[in-house]
Amino acid sequence: MSFGIDDLPVRDELRGKSPYGAPQLDVPVRLNTNENPYPLPEPLVERIAERVREAARGLNRYPDRDAVELRTELAKYLTKTGGHRVGVENVWAANGSNEVIQQLLQAFGGPGRTAIGFEPSYSMHALIARGTGTGWISGPRGEDFTIDLPAARRAIAEHKPDVVFITTPNNPTGNAVAPETVLALYEAAQAAKPSMVIVDEAYIEFSHGASLLPLLAGRPYLVVSRTMSKAFGAAGLRLGYLAAHPAVVDAVQLVRLPYHLSAITQVTALAALEHTDTLLKYVEQLKCERDRLVAELRAIGYAVTESDANFIQFGRFTDAQAAWRQILDRGVLVRDNGVPGWLRVTAGTPAENDAFLDAVRDLKKEQEQSG
């Protein structure tokens, strides 16, 4: 007799659901998970090894519970690049931005509370809400995938959510949210509840515009979430962080697990922050490649959503799943995010991008001949 998850007393809201994940297939070109394609430079690898070797001598002791040195350096990075002074008291770090989001929902969401996001957007927001017992509300976007501001205001006024998510640049569509829209939604949220407003800036270093960090001034219910996975090329590190009013940092510490950031994670992140200037040069290269992909895809005849990230949403396909498979058959893995008629591709190295463009050119020719 078989025994599976449905036979366990899991919570009702988890039944029939699937875990988050992208296909990890062994193909020549993988452009489906928005990773930075460039390996860490050798001097940084050596510096990580030095710091880890030093930290290893003290692994019999717990790490710095509050990650003060790391938060201090993250604050310096944000102040230097974000256009707004941030102190250690404004910063919190965790194991990836997903854990940051989880801690925020543990502190401000939970049973009997709700969160709203404007979809399509980062699907983990809804999944983490479900995992923390927070009710999820899917807010509206327009046909061009921008937030429909009047409709969004009405949804906030109607549902009075406890948490509002704004993703900029938005994943999977790639478009950024204007500061004026964020301010309008923040004001709507405060009039309705007040509510916490979380701005997810996982891809902000790739944006044409500036960070929304300056909006933190005078807005204690606003949080900006970041990650080192993308611009820093450190997806394997799992380091996310937030900037907010010190009271928010105090609140998430009520729910964080003790010693949640290992000593190895902390020193590795510190080593990466020592090489910020070098790593951000890779970001500039990827921005150029992203813009090249946008231009080439449009020249081939595909529709493309404006992108401020390191990925591009392109289409439109009558059958996106079939198109995904046909591109995969040509040795290139892209992402089917479930947005009807659209696929998403990560900007890779020039050679990887050339392989992708060859694949979609062949696909377009095949579709035209069969159509």
C-alpha positions as CSV (number, residue, x, y, z in Angstrom):
1,M,0.0,0.0,0.0
2,S,1.5,3.3,-1.1
3,F,1.8,6.2,1.3
4,G,2.2,9.8,0.2
5,I,1.9,13.4,1.2
6,D,-1.9,13.3,1.0
7,D,-1.9,10.7,3.7
8,L,-0.1,13.0,6.1
9,P,-2.0,15.6,8.2
10,V,-0.6,18.6,6.3
11,R,-2.4,21.9,6.5
12,D,-5.4,22.2,4.2
13,E,-3.9,25.2,2.3
14,L,-0.9,23.1,1.3
15,R,-2.8,20.2,-0.1
16,G,-2.5,19.8,-3.9
17,K,0.3,22.4,-4.1
18,S,3.7,22.0,-5.8
19,P,7.0,23.2,-4.4
20,Y,8.8,26.1,-6.1
21,G,11.5,25.2,-8.6
22,A,12.8,25.5,-12.1
23,P,13.9,22.6,-14.3
24,Q,17.6,21.7,-13.8
25,L,18.4,20.0,-17.1
26,D,21.8,19.0,-18.5
27,V,21.8,21.1,-21.6
28,P,24.6,23.2,-23.3
29,V,23.0,26.6,-22.5
30,R,21.0,27.2,-19.3
31,L,19.3,30.6,-19.2
32,N,16.3,29.8,-17.0
33,T,17.1,30.9,-13.4
34,N,18.4,34.5,-13.7
35,E,21.8,33.5,-12.4
36,N,24.8,35.7,-13.1
37,P,26.7,33.7,-15.8
38,Y,30.2,34.9,-14.8
39,P,32.1,32.9,-12.2
40,L,33.6,34.8,-9.3
41,P,37.0,36.4,-10.2
42,E,40.0,34.5,-8.9
43,P,41.1,37.2,-6.5
44,L,37.7,37.0,-4.8
45,V,37.8,33.2,-4.7
46,E,41.2,33.4,-3.0
47,R,39.9,36.0,-0.5
48,I,36.9,33.8,0.3
49,A,39.3,30.9,0.9
50,E,41.3,33.1,3.3
51,R,38.3,34.2,5.2
52,V,36.7,30.8,5.4
53,R,40.0,29.2,6.6
54,E,40.2,31.8,9.4
55,A,36.5,31.3,10.3
56,A,37.0,27.5,10.3
57,R,39.2,27.8,13.3
58,G,36.3,29.1,15.4
59,L,33.5,26.8,14.1
60,N,33.3,25.2,17.6
61,R,31.6,28.5,18.6
62,Y,28.3,29.9,17.4
63,P,28.5,32.7,14.8
64,D,27.8,36.3,15.5
65,R,24.0,36.0,16.1
66,D,23.3,39.5,14.9
67,A,25.8,39.6,12.0
68,V,26.9,43.1,13.0
69,E,30.0,43.3,10.8
70,L,28.2,42.0,7.8
71,R,25.2,44.3,8.3
72,T,27.6,47.2,8.7
73,E,29.3,46.5,5.4
74,L,25.9,46.0,3.7
75,A,24.8,49.4,5.0
76,K,28.0,51.0,3.5
77,Y,27.2,49.3,0.2
78,L,23.6,50.6,0.2
79,T,24.7,54.1,1.2
80,K,27.3,54.2,-1.6
81,T,25.1,52.8,-4.4
82,G,21.5,53.5,-3.3
83,G,21.4,57.3,-2.9
84,H,20.3,57.1,0.7
85,R,22.3,56.9,3.9
86,V,21.7,53.6,5.6
87,G,23.1,52.5,9.0
88,V,23.7,49.1,10.5
89,E,20.5,49.6,12.6
90,N,18.5,49.8,9.3
91,V,19.8,46.5,7.8
92,W,19.0,42.9,8.4
93,A,20.5,39.8,6.6
94,A,19.3,36.3,6.2
95,N,19.8,33.1,4.1
96,G,18.6,34.6,0.8
97,S,16.0,37.2,0.1
98,N,13.4,34.4,0.4
99,E,14.2,34.0,4.1
100,V,14.0,37.8,4.5
101,I,10.5,37.6,3.0
102,Q,9.6,34.7,5.2
103,Q,10.7,36.5,8.4
104,L,8.8,39.6,7.4
105,L,5.6,37.5,6.8
106,Q,6.2,35.7,10.1
107,A,6.4,39.1,11.9
108,F,3.7,41.0,10.0
109,G,1.5,38.3,8.4
110,G,0.3,34.9,9.7
111,P,-3.1,33.4,10.4
112,G,-5.9,35.8,10.1
113,R,-3.8,38.3,8.1
114,T,-3.4,38.8,4.4
115,A,-0.8,39.9,1.8
116,I,-1.3,41.3,-1.7
117,G,0.9,41.1,-4.7
118,F,0.4,42.3,-8.3
119,E,0.6,39.3,-10.6
120,P,2.2,38.0,-12.6
121,S,5.1,38.5,-10.2
122,Y,7.6,36.6,-8.2
123,S,5.7,33.4,-7.3
124,M,7.6,32.8,-4.0
125,H,5.7,35.8,-2.4
126,A,2.5,33.8,-2.6
127,L,4.2,30.5,-1.7
128,I,5.8,32.0,1.4
129,A,2.6,33.6,2.4
130,R,0.9,30.2,2.2
131,G,3.7,28.7,4.2
132,T,3.3,31.2,7.0
133,G,-0.5,30.9,7.1
134,T,-0.9,34.3,5.5
135,G,-3.9,34.8,3.2
136,W,-2.9,35.7,-0.4
137,I,-4.6,38.3,-2.6
138,S,-3.7,38.5,-6.3
139,G,-3.7,42.2,-7.3
140,P,-4.2,43.5,-10.9
141,R,-1.7,44.4,-13.6
142,G,-2.4,46.0,-17.0
143,E,-2.1,44.4,-20.4
144,D,1.4,45.8,-20.6
145,F,2.2,44.1,-17.2
146,T,2.5,47.5,-15.4
147,I,0.6,47.8,-12.1
148,D,-2.9,49.1,-12.8
149,L,-2.7,51.9,-10.2
150,P,-6.4,52.8,-9.9
151,A,-7.4,49.1,-9.7
152,A,-4.5,48.4,-7.2
153,R,-5.7,51.3,-5.0
154,R,-9.3,49.9,-5.0
155,A,-8.0,46.4,-4.2
156,I,-6.0,47.7,-1.2
157,A,-9.0,49.7,0.0
158,E,-11.3,46.7,-0.3
159,H,-9.1,44.0,1.2
160,K,-7.1,46.1,3.7
161,P,-4.1,43.7,3.5
162,D,-1.5,43.6,6.3
163,V,1.4,43.3,3.8
164,V,1.7,44.8,0.2
165,F,4.4,43.4,-2.1
166,I,5.8,45.6,-4.9
167,T,8.5,43.9,-7.1
168,T,10.7,46.2,-9.1
169,P,12.1,45.2,-11.5
170,N,9.3,42.7,-11.7
171,N,10.0,39.0,-12.1
172,P,9.1,37.5,-14.6
173,T,8.1,40.5,-16.7
174,G,11.2,42.6,-16.2
175,N,9.6,46.0,-16.0
176,A,10.3,48.5,-13.2
177,V,7.8,50.3,-11.1
178,A,8.0,54.1,-11.0
179,P,8.6,55.8,-7.6
180,E,5.4,57.7,-7.9
181,T,3.5,54.4,-8.2
182,V,5.2,53.0,-5.1
183,L,4.4,56.2,-3.1
184,A,0.8,56.0,-4.2
185,L,0.5,52.4,-3.1
186,Y,2.2,53.2,0.2
187,E,-0.2,56.0,0.9
188,A,-3.2,53.7,-0.1
189,A,-1.8,51.0,2.3
190,Q,-1.5,53.4,5.2
191,A,-5.0,54.7,4.6
192,A,-6.5,51.2,4.6
193,K,-4.8,49.6,7.6
194,P,-1.9,50.8,8.0
195,S,0.1,48.0,6.2
196,M,3.7,47.0,5.7
197,V,4.9,47.7,2.1
198,I,7.7,45.4,0.9
199,V,9.6,46.6,-2.2
200,D,11.5,43.6,-3.6
201,E,14.6,44.9,-5.4
202,A,16.3,41.6,-6.2
203,Y,17.3,42.9,-9.6
204,I,17.8,46.6,-8.9
205,E,21.5,46.7,-9.9
206,F,20.4,45.9,-13.5
207,S,17.9,48.7,-13.7
208,H,18.0,51.7,-15.9
209,G,16.7,53.7,-12.9
210,A,17.7,54.3,-9.3
211,S,16.9,52.3,-6.2
212,L,13.8,53.2,-4.2
213,L,15.9,53.3,-1.0
214,P,15.5,57.1,-0.7
215,L,11.7,56.5,-0.2
216,L,12.5,55.0,3.2
217,A,13.0,58.4,4.7
218,G,10.0,59.2,6.9
219,R,8.2,55.9,6.0
220,P,8.5,53.4,8.8
221,Y,6.1,50.9,7.2
222,L,8.3,50.6,4.0
223,V,10.9,47.8,3.5
224,V,13.4,47.4,0.7
225,S,14.5,43.8,0.1
226,R,17.7,42.9,-1.7
227,T,19.9,39.8,-2.6
228,M,23.5,39.0,-3.4
229,S,22.4,36.2,-5.7
230,K,22.1,38.2,-8.9
231,A,24.4,41.3,-9.2
232,F,27.0,39.8,-6.9
233,G,27.0,36.5,-8.8
234,A,26.6,34.6,-5.6
235,A,23.5,32.6,-6.0
236,G,25.2,29.7,-4.2
237,L,25.9,31.8,-1.2
238,R,22.3,32.4,-0.2
239,L,22.5,35.9,1.2
240,G,19.6,38.3,1.2
241,Y,19.1,41.5,3.2
242,L,16.6,44.3,3.8
243,A,16.8,48.0,4.6
244,A,14.0,49.6,6.8
245,H,13.3,51.6,9.9
246,P,15.2,50.1,12.9
247,A,11.8,49.0,14.4
248,V,11.4,46.6,11.5
249,V,14.8,45.2,12.1
250,D,13.8,44.7,15.8
251,A,10.6,43.0,14.7
252,V,12.2,40.4,12.4
253,Q,14.6,39.4,15.1
254,L,11.6,38.2,17.1
255,V,11.0,35.4,14.6
256,R,14.5,34.7,13.2
257,L,16.0,31.4,14.3
258,P,19.0,31.7,16.6
259,Y,22.3,31.9,14.9
260,H,20.5,31.7,11.5
261,L,23.5,32.9,9.5
262,S,26.5,30.6,9.6
263,A,30.0,32.0,10.2
264,I,30.9,30.7,6.7
265,T,28.1,32.6,5.1
266,Q,28.9,35.8,6.9
267,V,32.6,35.8,6.0
268,T,32.0,34.8,2.4
269,A,29.5,37.7,2.0
270,L,32.1,40.0,3.6
271,A,34.7,38.9,1.1
272,A,32.3,39.6,-1.8
273,L,31.6,43.1,-0.5
274,E,35.3,43.8,-0.6
275,H,35.1,43.2,-4.4
276,T,32.0,45.2,-5.1
277,D,33.5,47.4,-7.8
278,T,34.8,44.4,-9.8
279,L,31.5,42.5,-9.5
280,L,29.4,45.5,-10.6
281,K,31.5,45.7,-13.8
282,Y,30.0,42.3,-14.7
283,V,26.6,43.9,-14.1
284,E,27.4,46.5,-16.8
285,Q,28.3,43.8,-19.2
286,L,25.1,41.9,-18.6
287,K,23.0,45.1,-19.0
288,C,24.6,45.5,-22.5
289,E,23.9,41.9,-23.3
290,R,20.3,42.3,-22.1
291,D,19.7,45.3,-24.3
292,R,21.3,43.4,-27.2
293,L,18.9,40.5,-26.6
294,V,15.9,42.9,-26.5
295,A,16.9,44.5,-29.8
296,E,17.6,41.2,-31.5
297,L,14.4,39.5,-30.4
298,R,12.4,42.4,-31.7
299,A,14.3,42.4,-35.0
300,I,13.5,38.7,-35.3
301,G,9.8,39.5,-34.8
302,Y,9.1,38.6,-31.2
303,A,7.2,40.8,-28.7
304,V,9.4,41.8,-25.8
305,T,8.4,43.4,-22.5
306,E,10.6,46.3,-21.4
307,S,13.2,45.0,-19.1
308,D,15.2,46.6,-16.2
309,A,16.4,43.2,-15.0
310,N,19.0,40.6,-16.2
311,F,16.2,38.7,-18.0
312,I,13.7,39.3,-20.8
313,Q,10.1,38.2,-21.2
314,F,9.4,37.5,-24.9
315,G,6.6,36.0,-27.0
316,R,3.9,35.9,-28.0
317,F,3.3,32.2,-28.5
318,T,0.2,30.3,-29.2
319,D,1.5,27.5,-27.1
320,A,4.3,28.7,-24.8
321,Q,5.0,25.2,-23.5
322,A,5.5,23.9,-27.0
323,A,7.8,26.8,-27.8
324,W,9.8,26.1,-24.6
325,R,10.3,22.5,-25.7
326,Q,11.3,23.5,-29.2
327,I,14.0,25.9,-27.9
328,L,15.1,23.2,-25.4
329,D,15.5,20.7,-28.4
330,R,18.0,23.2,-29.8
331,G,20.1,23.0,-26.6
332,V,18.9,26.1,-24.8
333,L,16.9,26.0,-21.6
334,V,14.7,29.1,-20.9
335,R,11.9,29.5,-18.4
336,D,8.2,28.9,-18.9
337,N,6.8,30.9,-16.0
338,G,3.2,30.1,-16.7
339,V,2.4,33.6,-18.1
340,P,0.1,32.7,-21.1
341,G,1.9,33.3,-24.4
342,W,5.2,34.3,-22.9
343,L,8.6,32.8,-22.0
344,R,11.6,34.3,-20.1
345,V,15.3,34.2,-20.9
346,T,18.2,35.2,-18.7
347,A,20.9,37.3,-20.1
348,G,24.0,35.1,-20.3
349,T,27.5,35.4,-21.7
350,P,27.7,36.6,-25.3
351,A,28.3,33.1,-26.6
352,E,25.3,31.8,-24.6
353,N,23.1,34.6,-25.9
354,D,24.2,33.9,-29.5
355,A,23.2,30.3,-29.1
356,F,19.8,31.4,-27.7
357,L,19.3,33.8,-30.6
358,D,20.1,31.1,-33.1
359,A,17.6,28.9,-31.5
360,V,14.7,31.4,-31.5
361,R,15.6,32.4,-35.1
362,D,15.2,28.8,-36.2
363,L,12.0,28.6,-34.2
364,K,10.6,31.7,-35.9
365,K,11.4,30.4,-39.3
366,E,9.8,27.0,-38.5
367,Q,6.7,28.7,-37.3
368,E,6.4,30.9,-40.3
369,Q,6.9,28.0,-42.7
370,S,4.3,25.9,-40.9
371,G,1.9,28.8,-40.5
